[in-house]
């Protein structure tokens, strides 16, 4: 990530670098709190946003 990355994004993909879609902990918690079904969350250790 660089200084131009919007750290407030809740849903994003990196594109050319990898094909995964990432969500924020905030969005994950909202999905779970509202009982939305059909989502599978897998934690990543490869992505660090500071």
Jmol script that loads the backbone (N, CA, C; Angstrom):
load data "model"
ATOM      1  N   UNK A   1       0.844  -1.169   0.000  1.00  0.00           N
ATOM      2  CA  UNK A   1       0.000   0.000   0.000  1.00  0.00           C
ATOM      3  C   UNK A   1       0.893   1.237   0.000  1.00  0.00           C
ATOM      4  N   UNK A   2       0.359   2.303  -0.560  1.00  0.00           N
ATOM      5  CA  UNK A   2       1.128   3.540  -0.545  1.00  0.00           C
ATOM      6  C   UNK A   2       0.325   4.638   0.142  1.00  0.00           C
ATOM      7  N   UNK A   3       0.863   5.818   0.179  1.00  0.00           N
ATOM      8  CA  UNK A   3       0.226   6.940   0.879  1.00  0.00           C
ATOM      9  C   UNK A   3      -1.103   7.346   0.248  1.00  0.00           C
ATOM     10  N   UNK A   4      -1.375   6.923  -0.980  1.00  0.00           N
ATOM     11  CA  UNK A   4      -2.605   7.301  -1.673  1.00  0.00           C
ATOM     12  C   UNK A   4      -3.757   6.333  -1.406  1.00  0.00           C
ATOM     13  N   UNK A   5      -3.491   5.215  -0.738  1.00  0.00           N
ATOM     14  CA  UNK A   5      -4.543   4.236  -0.453  1.00  0.00           C
ATOM     15  C   UNK A   5      -5.527   4.803   0.565  1.00  0.00           C
ATOM     16  N   UNK A   6      -6.807   4.722   0.259  1.00  0.00           N
ATOM     17  CA  UNK A   6      -7.864   5.211   1.147  1.00  0.00           C
ATOM     18  C   UNK A   6      -8.134   4.171   2.232  1.00  0.00           C
ATOM     19  N   UNK A   7      -7.628   4.405   3.413  1.00  0.00           N
ATOM     20  CA  UNK A   7      -7.744   3.442   4.508  1.00  0.00           C
ATOM     21  C   UNK A   7      -9.146   3.354   5.078  1.00  0.00           C
ATOM     22  N   UNK A   8     -10.067   4.175   4.614  1.00  0.00           N
ATOM     23  CA  UNK A   8     -11.455   4.136   5.066  1.00  0.00           C
ATOM     24  C   UNK A   8     -12.322   3.211   4.210  1.00  0.00           C
ATOM     25  N   UNK A   9     -11.763   2.622   3.154  1.00  0.00           N
ATOM     26  CA  UNK A   9     -12.528   1.716   2.302  1.00  0.00           C
ATOM     27  C   UNK A   9     -12.933   0.473   3.084  1.00  0.00           C
ATOM     28  N   UNK A  10     -14.159   0.012   2.838  1.00  0.00           N
ATOM     29  CA  UNK A  10     -14.643  -1.198   3.492  1.00  0.00           C
ATOM     30  C   UNK A  10     -14.613  -2.406   2.567  1.00  0.00           C
ATOM     31  N   UNK A  11     -14.493  -2.185   1.268  1.00  0.00           N
ATOM     32  CA  UNK A  11     -14.566  -3.270   0.283  1.00  0.00           C
ATOM     33  C   UNK A  11     -13.658  -2.888  -0.877  1.00  0.00           C
ATOM     34  N   UNK A  12     -12.644  -3.696  -1.170  1.00  0.00           N
ATOM     35  CA  UNK A  12     -11.731  -3.350  -2.257  1.00  0.00           C
ATOM     36  C   UNK A  12     -10.998  -4.579  -2.772  1.00  0.00           C
ATOM     37  N   UNK A  13     -10.458  -4.459  -3.959  1.00  0.00           N
ATOM     38  CA  UNK A  13      -9.570  -5.479  -4.510  1.00  0.00           C
ATOM     39  C   UNK A  13      -8.309  -4.777  -4.981  1.00  0.00           C
ATOM     40  N   UNK A  14      -7.240  -5.524  -5.075  1.00  0.00           N
ATOM     41  CA  UNK A  14      -5.965  -4.940  -5.478  1.00  0.00           C
ATOM     42  C   UNK A  14      -5.795  -5.026  -6.991  1.00  0.00           C
ATOM     43  N   UNK A  15      -6.384  -6.021  -7.606  1.00  0.00           N
ATOM     44  CA  UNK A  15      -6.368  -6.121  -9.061  1.00  0.00           C
ATOM     45  C   UNK A  15      -5.231  -6.948  -9.600  1.00  0.00           C
ATOM     46  N   UNK A  16      -4.321  -6.306 -10.297  1.00  0.00           N
ATOM     47  CA  UNK A  16      -3.241  -6.998 -11.005  1.00  0.00           C
ATOM     48  C   UNK A  16      -2.368  -7.822 -10.055  1.00  0.00           C
ATOM     49  N   UNK A  17      -2.159  -7.331  -8.862  1.00  0.00           N
ATOM     50  CA  UNK A  17      -1.266  -8.002  -7.912  1.00  0.00           C
ATOM     51  C   UNK A  17      -1.852  -9.315  -7.413  1.00  0.00           C
ATOM     52  N   UNK A  18      -3.135  -9.329  -7.064  1.00  0.00           N
ATOM     53  CA  UNK A  18      -3.803 -10.571  -6.678  1.00  0.00           C
ATOM     54  C   UNK A  18      -5.300 -10.474  -6.981  1.00  0.00           C
ATOM     55  N   UNK A  19      -5.960 -11.598  -6.996  1.00  0.00           N
ATOM     56  CA  UNK A  19      -7.361 -11.658  -7.424  1.00  0.00           C
ATOM     57  C   UNK A  19      -8.343 -11.682  -6.254  1.00  0.00           C
ATOM     58  N   UNK A  20      -7.871 -11.513  -5.040  1.00  0.00           N
ATOM     59  CA  UNK A  20      -8.753 -11.570  -3.880  1.00  0.00           C
ATOM     60  C   UNK A  20      -9.525 -10.263  -3.698  1.00  0.00           C
ATOM     61  N   UNK A  21     -10.663 -10.368  -3.036  1.00  0.00           N
ATOM     62  CA  UNK A  21     -11.429  -9.201  -2.621  1.00  0.00           C
ATOM     63  C   UNK A  21     -11.284  -9.088  -1.112  1.00  0.00           C
ATOM     64  N   UNK A  22     -11.040  -7.888  -0.636  1.00  0.00           N
ATOM     65  CA  UNK A  22     -10.812  -7.653   0.779  1.00  0.00           C
ATOM     66  C   UNK A  22     -11.916  -6.779   1.356  1.00  0.00           C
ATOM     67  N   UNK A  23     -12.252  -7.021   2.629  1.00  0.00           N
ATOM     68  CA  UNK A  23     -13.203  -6.168   3.323  1.00  0.00           C
ATOM     69  C   UNK A  23     -12.590  -5.754   4.655  1.00  0.00           C
ATOM     70  N   UNK A  24     -13.095  -4.664   5.186  1.00  0.00           N
ATOM     71  CA  UNK A  24     -12.606  -4.191   6.478  1.00  0.00           C
ATOM     72  C   UNK A  24     -13.227  -5.007   7.608  1.00  0.00           C
ATOM     73  N   UNK A  25     -12.592  -4.940   8.749  1.00  0.00           N
ATOM     74  CA  UNK A  25     -13.148  -5.573   9.946  1.00  0.00           C
ATOM     75  C   UNK A  25     -14.503  -4.946  10.268  1.00  0.00           C
ATOM     76  N   UNK A  26     -14.621  -3.653  10.009  1.00  0.00           N
ATOM     77  CA  UNK A  26     -15.883  -2.937  10.252  1.00  0.00           C
ATOM     78  C   UNK A  26     -17.014  -3.521   9.419  1.00  0.00           C
ATOM     79  N   UNK A  27     -16.768  -3.779   8.132  1.00  0.00           N
ATOM     80  CA  UNK A  27     -17.800  -4.370   7.270  1.00  0.00           C
ATOM     81  C   UNK A  27     -18.094  -5.802   7.691  1.00  0.00           C
ATOM     82  N   UNK A  28     -17.068  -6.562   7.999  1.00  0.00           N
ATOM     83  CA  UNK A  28     -17.264  -7.945   8.461  1.00  0.00           C
ATOM     84  C   UNK A  28     -18.172  -7.967   9.683  1.00  0.00           C
ATOM     85  N   UNK A  29     -17.897  -7.088  10.647  1.00  0.00           N
ATOM     86  CA  UNK A  29     -18.709  -7.038  11.858  1.00  0.00           C
ATOM     87  C   UNK A  29     -20.145  -6.640  11.554  1.00  0.00           C
ATOM     88  N   UNK A  30     -20.357  -5.712  10.623  1.00  0.00           N
ATOM     89  CA  UNK A  30     -21.709  -5.280  10.256  1.00  0.00           C
ATOM     90  C   UNK A  30     -22.474  -6.409   9.573  1.00  0.00           C
ATOM     91  N   UNK A  31     -21.806  -7.156   8.703  1.00  0.00           N
ATOM     92  CA  UNK A  31     -22.439  -8.302   8.031  1.00  0.00           C
ATOM     93  C   UNK A  31     -22.892  -9.319   9.068  1.00  0.00           C
ATOM     94  N   UNK A  32     -22.020  -9.647   9.994  1.00  0.00           N
ATOM     95  CA  UNK A  32     -22.349 -10.630  11.036  1.00  0.00           C
ATOM     96  C   UNK A  32     -23.442 -10.118  11.973  1.00  0.00           C
ATOM     97  N   UNK A  33     -23.360  -8.851  12.378  1.00  0.00           N
ATOM     98  CA  UNK A  33     -24.330  -8.278  13.308  1.00  0.00           C
ATOM     99  C   UNK A  33     -25.732  -8.223  12.712  1.00  0.00           C
ATOM    100  N   UNK A  34     -25.810  -8.099  11.384  1.00  0.00           N
ATOM    101  CA  UNK A  34     -27.110  -8.002  10.730  1.00  0.00           C
ATOM    102  C   UNK A  34     -27.610  -9.330  10.194  1.00  0.00           C
ATOM    103  N   UNK A  35     -26.891 -10.399  10.495  1.00  0.00           N
ATOM    104  CA  UNK A  35     -27.343 -11.738  10.141  1.00  0.00           C
ATOM    105  C   UNK A  35     -27.359 -12.039   8.651  1.00  0.00           C
ATOM    106  N   UNK A  36     -26.538 -11.347   7.869  1.00  0.00           N
ATOM    107  CA  UNK A  36     -26.487 -11.614   6.427  1.00  0.00           C
ATOM    108  C   UNK A  36     -25.871 -12.982   6.185  1.00  0.00           C
ATOM    109  N   UNK A  37     -26.462 -13.746   5.302  1.00  0.00           N
ATOM    110  CA  UNK A  37     -26.045 -15.120   5.057  1.00  0.00           C
ATOM    111  C   UNK A  37     -25.259 -15.225   3.747  1.00  0.00           C
ATOM    112  N   UNK A  38     -24.465 -16.284   3.630  1.00  0.00           N
ATOM    113  CA  UNK A  38     -23.772 -16.570   2.379  1.00  0.00           C
ATOM    114  C   UNK A  38     -22.373 -16.000   2.270  1.00  0.00           C
ATOM    115  N   UNK A  39     -21.889 -15.384   3.304  1.00  0.00           N
ATOM    116  CA  UNK A  39     -20.542 -14.830   3.300  1.00  0.00           C
ATOM    117  C   UNK A  39     -19.593 -15.803   3.988  1.00  0.00           C
ATOM    118  N   UNK A  40     -18.411 -15.957   3.434  1.00  0.00           N
ATOM    119  CA  UNK A  40     -17.361 -16.759   4.066  1.00  0.00           C
ATOM    120  C   UNK A  40     -16.153 -15.837   4.211  1.00  0.00           C
ATOM    121  N   UNK A  41     -15.710 -15.655   5.434  1.00  0.00           N
ATOM    122  CA  UNK A  41     -14.585 -14.767   5.706  1.00  0.00           C
ATOM    123  C   UNK A  41     -13.341 -15.588   5.997  1.00  0.00           C
ATOM    124  N   UNK A  42     -12.253 -15.237   5.338  1.00  0.00           N
ATOM    125  CA  UNK A  42     -10.971 -15.887   5.565  1.00  0.00           C
ATOM    126  C   UNK A  42      -9.959 -14.799   5.913  1.00  0.00           C
ATOM    127  N   UNK A  43      -9.432 -14.813   7.120  1.00  0.00           N
ATOM    128  CA  UNK A  43      -8.445 -13.789   7.495  1.00  0.00           C
ATOM    129  C   UNK A  43      -7.206 -13.867   6.604  1.00  0.00           C
ATOM    130  N   UNK A  44      -6.629 -12.720   6.348  1.00  0.00           N
ATOM    131  CA  UNK A  44      -5.402 -12.689   5.566  1.00  0.00           C
ATOM    132  C   UNK A  44      -4.237 -12.244   6.446  1.00  0.00           C
ATOM    133  N   UNK A  45      -3.098 -12.798   6.168  1.00  0.00           N
ATOM    134  CA  UNK A  45      -1.881 -12.359   6.857  1.00  0.00           C
ATOM    135  C   UNK A  45      -0.933 -11.694   5.868  1.00  0.00           C
ATOM    136  N   UNK A  46      -1.352 -11.611   4.610  1.00  0.00           N
ATOM    137  CA  UNK A  46      -0.497 -11.076   3.552  1.00  0.00           C
ATOM    138  C   UNK A  46      -0.687  -9.592   3.325  1.00  0.00           C
ATOM    139  N   UNK A  47      -1.719  -9.010   3.905  1.00  0.00           N
ATOM    140  CA  UNK A  47      -2.057  -7.618   3.639  1.00  0.00           C
ATOM    141  C   UNK A  47      -1.998  -6.838   4.946  1.00  0.00           C
ATOM    142  N   UNK A  48      -1.225  -5.767   4.951  1.00  0.00           N
ATOM    143  CA  UNK A  48      -1.106  -4.930   6.137  1.00  0.00           C
ATOM    144  C   UNK A  48      -1.413  -3.495   5.731  1.00  0.00           C
ATOM    145  N   UNK A  49      -2.401  -2.897   6.392  1.00  0.00           N
ATOM    146  CA  UNK A  49      -2.743  -1.496   6.169  1.00  0.00           C
ATOM    147  C   UNK A  49      -2.464  -0.771   7.462  1.00  0.00           C
ATOM    148  N   UNK A  50      -1.551   0.159   7.394  1.00  0.00           N
ATOM    149  CA  UNK A  50      -1.165   0.898   8.607  1.00  0.00           C
ATOM    150  C   UNK A  50      -1.673   2.314   8.549  1.00  0.00           C
TER     151      UNK A  50
END
end "model"
wireframe off; spacefill off
backbone 0.3
color backbone group
